Every structure is written in C-alpha cells, then in structure tokens.
Amino acid sequence: MGLNVFKDYEDWSIRYKLTHPWKIIINGFRNIKAAWQRATRGYADRDTWNLDSWLLQVLPAALKYLAEHSHGWPSNEEFPKFEDWQEYLFKIAKDLEDCQDCEGNNKNEYYNDYMNQFDNWDNKWEKDEHGNLVYKPEQSEIDKKYFNRLKELSIEQQKLLEDTFMRLAKHLYAMWD
C-alpha cells in the first residue's frame, strides 16, 4: 500500500458517473485540492473525515519505508543490531495493519452466515401485522453469534492498538533517518 496523494475516496457506480458527469469534474478538482494540501501540509481536509483509517494507512506505510531505507538506529541493549530495529518497525507496521479491519470480518467466522441472511429477503424474513420485516428466530441466533464475536474481536483489536501505540511511543523519538 503506497501513499497516494490523488486517492479517490468516492466509490461511484458506472451508472451514477454516466448520469452525473459534472460530479466527475467537481471531484477531480477536489482531488487536486486534496493532493495540494497533502503536498504542502502532509494531510488534506478530507483525510480528517475518517482520521482513524487515514492514520492506520499512513503509519504502517511510513514505518515500512523507514525500516527499508533507514541508515541508523538506536543502538542500545534492546536493538544491538540494525536488523533488530528493522524487525521492530516491521512488527509495529504489521500490528497497525491488523487494526485496520475495524469490523473484524476477516476473523469473524459468523460473517458469511450473517451476510447470507440478507441475500433472499422473501424466504428469510417475516412480516408482522403492520407489514414490517422482522427477523425469524434462527436469524436472531446468527445475529447473536455474529455480534458477540464482533464484540470479542473489537476488544482484542483495541488491546492490540493500545499495546502497539505504547511500543511506538517508547521509541518515537528514535524514528528518524
């Protein structure tokens, strides 16, 4: 994953692009503005909309770059060799990348079952006396399993994030080339 200053945050469908061509032009100018802001300030206004995701994209990429192109390291008992410092930086980058999946869907074994219940609305949903769609009992079990596992993963992810930032803070002032 590279740091792309022309990153497009919009995921538009082809139909929308064809029916709203002026939006493409407006978005092009917004991308140029964002690229200019990133080049001059290091971040763009649109990056702050979802700052957590932006940080979890930028920090791992920057740490990997530092590990690959660095010439020095804090030579101490913890890092007697340069390779130890590189390993430390790569480990922090990997842990931060693991924190990017905020829903934990890559690790949630109930994700597919949960999403599959939305595929066929007619067979899997019942209508109540007012005509509203309501869950069938077996869907409630799927939901409970999915959301309980999601909660467990969120707690694990938060602990990993806190631990990673503590390790990052410990040697923050040594992260220069």
TITORGU-15346 format. One record per atom (N, C-alpha, C, O): y, z, x; residue in one letter. Coordinates in pm, whole numbers, padded with zeros to 5 digits, always signed. Last residue first. Example, Ala and Ser with C-alpha at 12.3 -4.5 7.8 and 13.67 -1.06 7.14 Angstrom:
<atoms>
-00225+00708+01285s
-00106+00714+01367s
+00003+00787+01290s
+00114+00804+01341s
-00569+00780+01319a
-00450+00780+01230a
-00330+00780+01320a
-00332+00846+01424a
</atoms>
This chain:
<atoms>
+00921+01015+01580d
+00863+00936+01689d
+00961+00929+01803d
+00932+00867+01905d
+00831+01301+01384w
+00926+01203+01429w
+00862+01128+01545w
+00761+01172+01601w
+00746+01571+01277m
+00713+01436+01228m
+00826+01340+01260m
+00905+01303+01173m
+00809+01825+01328a
+00742+01753+01437a
+00710+01609+01398a
+00653+01534+01478a
+00900+01935+01097y
+00999+01905+01200y
+00940+01837+01323y
+01013+01798+01413y
+00659+01979+00955l
+00755+01879+00911l
+00852+01839+01022l
+00883+01721+01038l
+00442+02146+00975h
+00475+02063+01091h
+00578+01956+01056h
+00583+01852+01122h
+00443+02283+00731k
+00417+02357+00855k
+00460+02278+00978k
+00510+02336+01075k
+00466+02097+00530a
+00583+02176+00566a
+00566+02247+00699a
+00663+02268+00772a
+00201+02006+00515l
+00307+01914+00552l
+00431+01991+00600l
+00492+01953+00699l
+00072+02233+00423r
+00037+02180+00555r
+00142+02084+00605r
+00170+02080+00725r
+00203+02250+00174m
+00213+02361+00269m
+00179+02314+00410m
+00248+02349+00506m
+00121+02011+00058f
+00263+02029+00091f
+00285+02148+00184f
+00379+02146+00264f
-00154+02069+00032t
-00109+01957+00115t
+00038+01972+00153t
+00075+01949+00268t
-00151+02284-00149d
-00207+02301-00015d
-00157+02193+00080d
-00122+02221+00195d
-00040+02154-00374e
+00028+02269-00313e
-00021+02292-00170e
+00060+02317-00080e
-00238+01956-00419l
-00100+01919-00391l
-00024+02033-00323l
+00048+02010-00226l
-00463+02114-00474l
-00464+02023-00360l
-00322+01984-00321l
-00289+01980-00202l
-00374+02241-00707k
-00407+02321-00589k
-00406+02234-00464k
-00354+02276-00360k
-00348+02016-00873q
-00230+02097-00843q
-00254+02183-00720q
-00165+02197-00636q
-00616+01933-00886q
-00515+01846-00827q
-00390+01924-00789q
-00332+01900-00683q
-00734+02148-01023e
-00778+02113-00887e
-00672+02030-00815e
-00643+02053-00698e
-00593+02124-01265i
-00582+02247-01187i
-00623+02221-01042i
-00557+02267-00950i
-00679+01870-01344s
-00536+01895-01322s
-00514+02020-01239s
-00428+02023-01152s
-00952+01910-01379l
-00906+01820-01274l
-00759+01842-01242l
-00718+01834-01127l
-00946+02083-01601e
-01005+02128-01475e
-00955+02043-01358e
-00921+02095-01252e
-00829+01908-01788k
-00760+02032-01751k
-00813+02086-01618k
-00736+02129-01533k
-01027+01716-01806l
-00895+01677-01759l
-00815+01800-01715l
-00743+01795-01616l
-01231+01865-01921r
-01249+01815-01785r
-01114+01774-01724r
-01090+01796-01606r
-01108+01907-02170n
-01146+02021-02086n
-01164+01979-01941n
-01118+02047-01849n
-01082+01642-02258f
-00961+01719-02228f
-00992+01847-02150f
-00909+01890-02070f
-01356+01563-02285y
-01261+01488-02203y
-01141+01574-02162y
-01105+01579-02045y
-01461+01754-02461k
-01517+01738-02326k
-01418+01670-02234k
-01397+01713-02120k
-01297+01707-02685k
-01302+01839-02622k
-01354+01828-02479k
-01296+01886-02387k
-01356+01437-02745d
-01220+01478-02708d
-01220+01612-02635d
-01152+01628-02534d
-01625+01461-02812i
-01586+01376-02699i
-01448+01417-02650i
-01425+01431-02530i
-01596+01625-03037e
-01672+01672-02921e
-01637+01592-02797e
-01621+01648-02688e
-01455+01457-03204s
-01393+01582-03162s
-01465+01639-03040s
-01401+01696-02951s
-01641+01263-03252q
-01526+01230-03169q
-01456+01357-03122q
-01405+01362-03010q
-01812+01388-03425e
-01861+01358-03291e
-01747+01318-03197e
-01756+01337-03076e
-01648+01411-03664p
-01687+01529-03585p
-01735+01496-03444p
-01702+01569-03351p
-01383+01166-03660k
-01514+01209-03707k
-01557+01326-03619k
-01505+01340-03508k
-01030+01198-03707y
-01149+01195-03621y
-01274+01228-03700y
-01272+01308-03794y
-00848+00993-03940v
-00883+01123-03882v
-01011+01106-03800v
-01088+01013-03821v
-00581+00811-04074l
-00702+00807-03992l
-00724+00945-03931l
-00632+01005-03876l
-00473+00857-04414n
-00452+00873-04270n
-00585+00868-04196n
-00687+00915-04246n
-00503+00856-04685g
-00513+00727-04616g
-00488+00736-04466g
-00482+00633-04399g
-00521+01094-04808h
-00387+01033-04803h
-00387+00898-04733h
-00283+00834-04722h
-00780+01178-04774e
-00736+01148-04910e
-00598+01082-04916e
-00561+01023-05017e
-00862+01004-04461d
-00859+01120-04550d
-00804+01079-04687d
-00785+00960-04714d
-01088+00782-04312k
-00958+00801-04376k
-00967+00923-04467k
-01064+00942-04539k
-01237+00788-03988e
-01245+00804-04134e
-01103+00817-04187e
-01012+00859-04117e
-01355+00588-03720w
-01250+00671-03780w
-01273+00677-03931w
-01321+00582-03992w
-01545+00413-03634k
-01536+00542-03567k
-01430+00635-03625k
-01418+00750-03582k
-01540+00168-03760n
-01664+00245-03761n
-01647+00387-03709n
-01730+00473-03738n
-01274+00071-03728d
-01336+00080-03860d
-01456+00172-03863d
-01474+00247-03959d
-01207+00063-03455w
-01140+00158-03544w
-01215+00177-03676w
-01218+00288-03729w
-01339+00035-03169n
-01375-00012-03302n
-01323+00089-03404n
-01388+00189-03434n
-01210+00158-02944d
-01239+00015-02949d
-01263-00037-03090d
-01213-00144-03126d
-01182+00427-02918f
-01068+00356-02975f
-01095+00206-02992f
-01011+00135-03047f
-01402+00520-02789q
-01388+00557-02930q
-01272+00484-02997q
-01265+00479-03120q
-01372+00453-02523n
-01453+00367-02610n
-01439+00401-02758n
-01461+00314-02842n
-01231+00665-02412m
-01160+00539-02438m
-01239+00448-02531m
-01180+00374-02609m
-01435+00859-02399y
-01311+00888-02470y
-01239+00758-02507y
-01191+00743-02619y
-01623+00734-02237d
-01659+00773-02374d
-01534+00796-02459d
-01528+00757-02575d
-01469+00711-02001n
-01516+00591-02072n
-01555+00622-02215n
-01524+00545-02306n
-01422+00990-01937y
-01313+00895-01961y
-01359+00774-02042y
-01296+00737-02140y
-01602+01173-01857y
-01593+01150-02001y
-01487+01047-02036y
-01465+01019-02154y
-01575+01214-01586e
-01695+01144-01632e
-01693+01114-01782e
-01776+01036-01829e
-01304+01178-01399n
-01342+01232-01529n
-01458+01152-01586n
-01442+01038-01627n
-01215+01053-01177k
-01313+01159-01157k
-01364+01216-01289k
-01458+01295-01290k
-01030+00874-01261n
-01131+00825-01167n
-01243+00927-01148n
-01353+00892-01107n
-00857+01026-01412n
-00954+00941-01482n
-01061+00886-01389n
-01171+00854-01434n
-00653+01200-01352g
-00786+01232-01302g
-00894+01144-01362g
-01011+01182-01362g
-00393+01161-01413e
-00483+01186-01525e
-00623+01224-01478e
-00702+01275-01557e
-00277+01109-01167c
-00236+01230-01240c
-00328+01260-01358c
-00338+01376-01399c
-00352+01005-00884d
-00419+00985-01013d
-00393+01108-01100d
-00475+01199-01106d
-00232+01109-00655q
-00162+01007-00734q
-00223+00986-00871q
-00152+00951-00965q
-00377+01275-00497c
-00296+01339-00601c
-00225+01237-00690c
-00165+01275-00790c
-00484+01111-00307d
-00574+01167-00408d
-00498+01232-00522d
-00550+01242-00633d
-00259+01073-00150e
-00308+00961-00231e
-00404+01009-00339e
-00405+00956-00450e
-00251+01324-00030l
-00143+01285-00120l
-00182+01166-00206l
-00142+01158-00322l
-00485+01308+00124d
-00475+01409+00018d
-00363+01376-00080d
-00378+01397-00201d
-00412+01099+00299k
-00527+01083+00208k
-00520+01182+00093k
-00545+01146-00022k
-00199+01220+00437a
-00176+01098+00359a
-00288+01077+00258a
-00262+01041+00143a
-00338+01429+00562i
-00233+01460+00464i
-00206+01338+00377i
-00191+01351+00255i
-00505+01273+00727k
-00564+01366+00628k
-00460+01401+00520k
-00492+01403+00401k
-00324+01143+00894f
-00407+01064+00803f
-00468+01151+00693f
-00479+01107+00579f
-00223+01368+01033l
-00135+01286+00950l
-00214+01202+00850l
-00175+01191+00733l
-00460+01455+01164y
-00386+01546+01076y
-00297+01465+00981y
-00295+01492+00861y
-00517+01233+01323e
-00613+01275+01221e
-00546+01366+01117e
-00571+01354+00997e
-00295+01243+01496q
-00316+01129+01407q
-00410+01165+01292q
-00383+01130+01177q
-00349+01486+01624w
-00226+01471+01546w
-00240+01355+01448w
-00202+01366+01332w
-00584+01418+01755d
-00586+01529+01659d
-00464+01521+01567d
-00474+01545+01447d
-00497+01222+01928e
-00588+01183+01820e
-00598+01293+01714e
-00619+01263+01596e
-00356+01366+02119f
-00283+01280+02027f
-00369+01242+01907f
-00317+01231+01796f
-00479+01702+02159k
-00481+01559+02189k
-00404+01484+02082k
-00387+01531+01969k
-00428+01957+02061p
-00432+01938+02206p
-00430+01790+02247p
-00386+01757+02357p
-00303+02092+01815f
-00315+01948+01844f
-00317+01925+01995f
-00218+01880+02052f
-00309+02369+01831e
-00363+02304+01711e
-00387+02154+01735e
-00482+02097+01680e
-00182+02427+02067e
-00324+02463+02050e
-00388+02392+01932e
-00506+02358+01934e
+00021+02132+02122n
+00000+02277+02116n
-00148+02304+02096n
-00230+02213+02108n
+00235+01885+02108s
+00122+01927+02192s
+00116+02079+02194s
+00196+02145+02260s
+00324+01708+01859p
+00350+01846+01901p
+00230+01900+01979p
+00136+01954+01922p
+00361+01376+01997w
+00303+01470+01902w
+00334+01611+01949w
+00367+01632+02065w
+00455+01027+02030g
+00449+01167+02069g
+00386+01252+01961g
+00362+01207+01850g
+00447+00781+01922h
+00422+00790+02066h
+00407+00934+02112h
+00353+00960+02219h
+00326+00622+01621s
+00389+00734+01690s
+00354+00732+01838s
+00245+00688+01877s
+00196+00442+01465h
+00299+00392+01556h
+00369+00502+01636h
+00463+00474+01710h
+00006+00570+01301e
-00032+00448+01373e
+00066+00408+01482e
+00027+00347+01581e
+00144+00785+01193a
+00020+00809+01268a
-00017+00688+01353a
-00065+00704+01465a
+00353+00653+01060l
+00383+00744+01170l
+00258+00768+01255l
+00267+00770+01378l
+00203+00520+00864y
+00280+00444+00961y
+00311+00529+01084y
+00298+00484+01197y
+00106+00740+00724k
+00012+00649+00790k
+00083+00567+00897k
+00031+00547+01007k
+00349+00844+00629l
+00265+00924+00719l
+00163+00838+00793l
+00137+00860+00911l
+00434+00637+00460a
+00515+00675+00577a
+00433+00755+00677a
+00447+00735+00798a
+00230+00639+00267a
+00256+00517+00345a
+00334+00550+00472a
+00304+00498+00579a
+00255+00901+00162p
+00133+00859+00231p
+00154+00736+00319p
+00103+00728+00431p
+00535+00885+00063l
+00491+00977+00167l
+00361+00936+00235l
+00356+00935+00358l
+00540+00684-00144v
+00615+00668-00020v
+00561+00757+00092v
+00543+00710+00204v
+00381+00779-00352q
+00356+00646-00297q
+00420+00633-00158q
+00360+00577-00067q
+00476+01025-00416l
+00334+01017-00384l
+00293+00877-00340l
+00180+00858-00294l
+00740+00957-00481l
+00712+01037-00361l
+00566+01025-00318l
+00536+01016-00199l
+00689+00814-00719w
+00755+00749-00606w
+00727+00825-00477w
+00693+00765-00375w
+00581+01010-00885s
+00499+00895-00845s
+00558+00826-00723s
+00485+00784-00633s
+00809+01180-00903d
+00680+01229-00853d
+00591+01115-00806d
+00532+01123-00698d
+01010+01022-01020l
+01021+01063-00880l
+00890+01113-00823l
+00862+01090-00705l
+01079+00823-01218n
+00946+00879-01203n
+00931+00924-01057n
+00849+00871-00982n
+01348+00780-01190w
+01293+00787-01325w
+01156+00853-01322w
+01120+00929-01412w
+01413+00737-00931t
+01423+00875-00979t
+01372+00890-01122t
+01354+01002-01169t
+01402+00466-00899d
+01295+00546-00839d
+01296+00689-00893d
+01192+00754-00901d
+01636+00368-01002r
+01516+00355-01086r
+01398+00432-01028r
+01303+00462-01101r
+01811+00408-00790d
+01827+00487-00913d
+01700+00483-00997d
+01661+00584-01056d
+01623+00412-00484a
+01701+00345-00587a
+01712+00435-00709a
+01632+00527-00727a
+01644+00509-00139y
+01585+00518-00272y
+01677+00446-00369y
+01794+00422-00340y
+01785+00449+00086g
+01646+00491+00103g
+01574+00509-00030g
+01452+00524-00030g
+02038+00341+00084r
+02023+00486+00062r
+01883+00537+00089r
+01864+00657+00113r
+02008+00069+00155t
+02124+00145+00202t
+02107+00296+00189t
+02156+00371+00273t
+01766-00020+00051a
+01802-00056+00188a
+01916+00029+00241a
+01919+00059+00361a
+01775+00078-00209r
+01670+00126-00119r
+01704+00096+00026r
+01674+00176+00115r
+01995-00071-00303q
+02003+00075-00297q
+01897+00132-00204q
+01925+00225-00129q
+01887-00330-00285w
+02005-00294-00207w
+02018-00142-00193w
+02047-00091-00085w
+01679-00308-00468a
+01647-00339-00329a
+01765-00301-00239a
+01746-00247-00130a
+01826-00265-00703a
+01735-00160-00654a
+01700-00183-00507a
+01691-00087-00430a
+01959-00512-00720k
+02036-00388-00708k
+01949-00276-00651k
+01992-00201-00563k
+01735-00678-00752i
+01823-00695-00636i
+01906-00570-00613i
+01922-00526-00499i
+01640-00580-00997n
+01556-00570-00877n
+01639-00586-00750n
+01615-00517-00651n
+01852-00650-01163r
+01820-00508-01144r
+01733-00487-01020r
+01750-00389-00948r
+01830-00928-01149f
+01949-00863-01094f
+01926-00713-01072f
+01974-00656-00974f
+01579-00950-01279g
+01596-01000-01142g
+01718-00936-01076g
+01711-00896-00960g
+01639-00856-01532n
+01551-00776-01448n
+01559-00820-01302n
+01548-00738-01211n
+01796-01072-01618i
+01855-00938-01607i
+01772-00850-01516i
+01825-00778-01432i
+01598-01272-01614i
+01718-01285-01530i
+01783-01148-01510i
+01820-01112-01398i
+01421-01172-01802i
+01373-01200-01667i
+01491-01208-01572i
+01485-01155-01460i
+01575-01164-02030k
+01531-01037-01974k
+01482-01055-01830k
+01499-00966-01747k
+01602-01430-02101w
+01718-01363-02043w
+01682-01229-01980w
+01749-01184-01887w
+01356-01492-02225p
+01381-01537-02088p
+01502-01470-02022p
+01505-01455-01900p
+01166-01393-02433h
+01286-01322-02389h
+01323-01364-02246h
+01321-01281-02155h
+00939-01538-02476t
+01029-01521-02590t
+01158-01449-02553t
+01251-01446-02634t
+00812-01530-02228l
+00848-01659-02285l
+00947-01645-02400l
+01032-01733-02419l
+00771-01257-02193k
+00855-01331-02098k
+00900-01464-02156k
+01014-01506-02135k
+00596-01203-02403y
+00728-01142-02403y
+00822-01217-02309y
+00939-01238-02342y
+00373-01352-02319r
+00440-01384-02446r
+00581-01327-02450r
+00675-01393-02494r
+00298-01222-02086i
+00346-01361-02079i
+00424-01396-02205i
+00528-01461-02199i
+00414-00882-02065s
+00315-00983-02102s
+00380-01121-02095s
+00502-01134-02097s
+00527-00686-01790w
+00553-00762-01911w
+00439-00859-01937w
+00377-00911-01845w
+00586-00421-01649d
+00461-00493-01665d
+00469-00569-01796d
+00423-00522-01900d
+00833-00328-01422e
+00806-00379-01555e
+00673-00453-01555e
+00649-00538-01469e
+00893-00265-01168y
+00836-00159-01249y
+00794-00207-01387y
+00728-00135-01461y
+00858-00429-00876d
+00889-00453-01016d
+00818-00348-01100d
+00695-00344-01102d
+01002-00394-00560k
+00898-00350-00652k
+00943-00368-00797k
+01053-00326-00834k
+01137-00474-00337f
+01153-00555-00457f
+01051-00517-00563f
+01016-00600-00648f
+01056-00315-00132v
+01188-00287-00188v
+01214-00369-00313v
+01305-00336-00390v
+00752-00175-00086n
+00813-00299-00130n
+00947-00268-00194n
+00952-00204-00299n
+00557-00046+00139l
+00680-00007+00072l
+00755-00135+00038l
+00816-00195+00126l
+00206-00099+00074g
+00328-00106+00152g
+00447-00057+00072g
+00437-00031-00048g
-00117+00000+00085m
+00000+00000+00000m
+00123+00000+00089m
+00141+00090+00171m
</atoms>
